[in-house]
Amino acid sequence: MNKDIFKEKQKLRALVRQGKNKMSPEEKQHASEGIFKEIEGMDVFHFAQTIMVYWSLPDEVNTRNFILKWYQEKTLLLPVIRGGDIYPVQFTGPGDMVSAGPYSIPEPSGGNFTETDKIDLIIIPGMAFDHENNRLGRGKAFYDRFLPKTRAYRLGVCYRKHHFEKIPATENDIKMDRVVSR
């Protein structure tokens, strides 16, 4: 990767982290609820049977209420980090979650969901997105390596203040089909 773009991405990540730290838990929750209300009204969500989403960290758009609301009606998959890659694993309920992996993010304890062609929708977190649907992740490229393995609709989510006009991106950064922000 071009050293200048790498530095730009690092600088933007630091700026976004500062912005997230200034948001109150209430602001984050209100924005998260608005984002998922919009998603639940989308045709791509309505027709999706298998959805990959993420178990949110405190600074990310909160997915937990969405997961608990829908896991009994749709097949919901969460990413599990093994080695340098993410693998989808079905969420079967809160009692099935264990803190594991290199980042101690709670994850489902089941086996890998191997039929990636059956994933209809992937809801993807990002540090930032832009109006061309580019995504800035945390810098490990987990999603950039995983997304080409699927044909799923790629839906990025972020807080509105982290949805920029333009962010640094390279040809290796996978674009989203759409970004929802509040």
C-alpha positions as CSV (number, residue, x, y, z in Angstrom):
1,M,0.0,0.0,0.0
2,N,1.1,3.5,-0.8
3,K,2.8,5.0,2.4
4,D,0.8,8.2,1.9
5,I,-2.5,6.5,1.8
6,F,-1.5,4.3,4.8
7,K,-0.7,7.5,6.8
8,E,-4.0,9.2,5.7
9,K,-5.9,6.1,6.8
10,Q,-4.2,6.1,10.2
11,K,-4.8,9.8,10.7
12,L,-8.5,9.4,9.8
13,R,-8.9,6.4,12.2
14,A,-7.5,8.5,15.0
15,L,-9.8,11.4,14.2
16,V,-12.8,9.0,14.1
17,R,-11.8,7.4,17.4
18,Q,-11.8,10.9,19.0
19,G,-15.2,11.6,17.6
20,K,-16.7,8.4,18.8
21,N,-15.2,9.0,22.3
22,K,-17.1,12.4,22.4
23,M,-20.4,10.8,21.6
24,S,-22.6,9.9,24.6
25,P,-24.0,6.4,25.0
26,E,-27.5,7.9,24.4
27,E,-26.4,9.5,21.1
28,K,-24.9,6.2,19.9
29,Q,-28.0,4.3,20.9
30,H,-30.4,6.7,19.2
31,A,-28.3,6.7,16.0
32,S,-28.1,2.9,16.1
33,E,-31.9,2.5,16.5
34,G,-32.4,4.9,13.5
35,I,-30.0,2.9,11.4
36,F,-31.6,-0.4,12.1
37,K,-35.1,1.0,11.6
38,E,-34.1,2.1,8.1
39,I,-32.5,-1.3,7.4
40,E,-35.6,-3.1,8.5
41,G,-37.6,-1.1,6.0
42,M,-35.3,-2.1,3.1
43,D,-36.4,-4.7,0.5
44,V,-32.9,-6.3,0.7
45,F,-33.5,-7.0,4.4
46,H,-37.1,-8.1,3.9
47,F,-36.2,-10.7,1.3
48,A,-33.0,-11.8,3.0
49,Q,-33.1,-15.2,4.7
50,T,-29.4,-15.3,5.8
51,I,-27.8,-12.2,7.2
52,M,-24.3,-11.7,8.4
53,V,-24.0,-9.0,11.0
54,Y,-21.5,-8.3,13.8
55,W,-21.6,-8.3,17.6
56,S,-20.9,-4.6,18.2
57,L,-18.1,-3.2,20.3
58,P,-18.9,-0.2,22.5
59,D,-17.7,2.3,19.9
60,E,-19.6,0.7,16.9
61,V,-23.1,1.1,15.7
62,N,-25.0,-1.1,18.2
63,T,-26.3,-4.4,16.6
64,R,-27.2,-6.3,19.7
65,N,-30.9,-5.4,19.9
66,F,-31.3,-6.1,16.1
67,I,-29.7,-9.5,16.6
68,L,-31.8,-10.4,19.5
69,K,-34.9,-9.3,17.7
70,W,-34.3,-11.2,14.5
71,Y,-32.3,-14.4,15.2
72,Q,-35.3,-16.6,15.6
73,E,-36.9,-15.4,12.3
74,K,-33.9,-15.3,10.0
75,T,-30.5,-17.1,10.0
76,L,-28.1,-14.6,11.6
77,L,-24.4,-15.1,11.3
78,L,-21.6,-13.4,13.2
79,P,-18.0,-13.1,12.1
80,V,-15.5,-15.2,14.2
81,I,-11.8,-14.4,13.9
82,R,-9.6,-17.5,13.4
83,G,-6.1,-16.9,12.3
84,G,-6.0,-13.9,10.1
85,D,-9.5,-14.3,8.7
86,I,-13.2,-14.1,9.6
87,Y,-15.6,-17.0,9.3
88,P,-19.4,-16.8,9.6
89,V,-20.9,-18.7,12.5
90,Q,-24.7,-18.9,13.2
91,F,-26.0,-17.0,16.2
92,T,-28.4,-19.3,18.1
93,G,-29.0,-17.2,21.2
94,P,-27.2,-15.2,23.8
95,G,-26.4,-18.2,25.9
96,D,-24.3,-19.6,23.0
97,M,-21.8,-16.7,23.1
98,V,-18.3,-17.0,24.4
99,S,-15.5,-14.5,24.7
100,A,-12.8,-15.8,22.5
101,G,-10.5,-15.0,19.7
102,P,-7.6,-12.5,19.7
103,Y,-9.8,-9.5,20.6
104,S,-12.0,-11.2,23.2
105,I,-15.1,-10.2,21.3
106,P,-18.1,-12.4,22.3
107,E,-18.8,-14.8,19.5
108,P,-21.0,-17.8,18.9
109,S,-19.5,-21.2,19.8
110,G,-20.8,-23.2,16.8
111,G,-19.1,-24.4,13.7
112,N,-18.4,-22.4,10.6
113,F,-21.2,-21.6,8.2
114,T,-19.6,-22.8,5.0
115,E,-22.4,-22.0,2.4
116,T,-21.3,-18.4,1.9
117,D,-23.2,-18.3,-1.4
118,K,-26.4,-18.4,0.7
119,I,-25.6,-15.2,2.6
120,D,-28.1,-12.6,1.2
121,L,-27.0,-9.6,3.2
122,I,-23.9,-8.6,5.2
123,I,-24.1,-5.6,7.6
124,I,-20.6,-4.3,8.0
125,P,-19.1,-1.9,10.5
126,G,-16.6,0.7,9.6
127,M,-14.5,3.4,11.2
128,A,-15.7,5.6,8.3
129,F,-17.4,5.5,4.9
130,D,-17.7,7.9,2.1
131,H,-20.3,8.9,-0.5
132,E,-18.7,6.5,-3.1
133,N,-19.4,3.6,-0.6
134,N,-15.7,3.2,0.3
135,R,-15.1,1.8,3.7
136,L,-12.3,2.5,6.2
137,G,-12.0,-0.4,8.6
138,R,-9.7,-0.9,11.6
139,G,-6.8,-1.8,9.4
140,K,-6.7,-5.6,9.5
141,A,-8.5,-6.1,6.2
142,F,-10.7,-8.9,7.6
143,Y,-13.7,-7.9,5.6
144,D,-11.7,-7.1,2.5
145,R,-10.5,-10.7,2.4
146,F,-13.9,-12.2,3.3
147,L,-16.3,-10.2,1.1
148,P,-15.0,-11.5,-2.3
149,K,-16.0,-15.0,-1.1
150,T,-19.7,-14.0,-1.1
151,R,-22.3,-12.6,-3.5
152,A,-24.2,-10.9,-0.6
153,Y,-25.4,-7.4,-0.7
154,R,-22.9,-5.3,1.3
155,L,-24.4,-2.8,3.6
156,G,-22.1,-0.5,5.6
157,V,-23.3,1.2,8.8
158,C,-21.8,4.1,10.7
159,Y,-22.6,7.2,12.7
160,R,-23.4,10.2,10.4
161,K,-20.4,12.2,11.5
162,H,-18.2,9.4,10.2
163,H,-19.8,9.4,6.7
164,F,-17.5,11.6,4.8
165,E,-17.5,13.1,1.3
166,K,-14.3,11.2,0.4
167,I,-11.9,8.9,2.4
168,P,-8.6,7.4,1.3
169,A,-9.1,4.1,-0.5
170,T,-7.1,1.7,-2.7
171,E,-8.2,-0.9,-5.3
172,N,-7.9,-3.6,-2.6
173,D,-10.6,-1.9,-0.4
174,I,-14.0,-3.5,-1.0
175,K,-16.8,-1.0,-1.7
176,M,-20.2,-1.3,-0.1
177,D,-23.4,-1.5,-2.1
178,R,-24.9,1.0,0.2
179,V,-24.1,2.9,3.5
180,V,-26.7,3.7,6.2
181,S,-25.8,6.4,8.7
182,R,-27.6,8.4,11.4
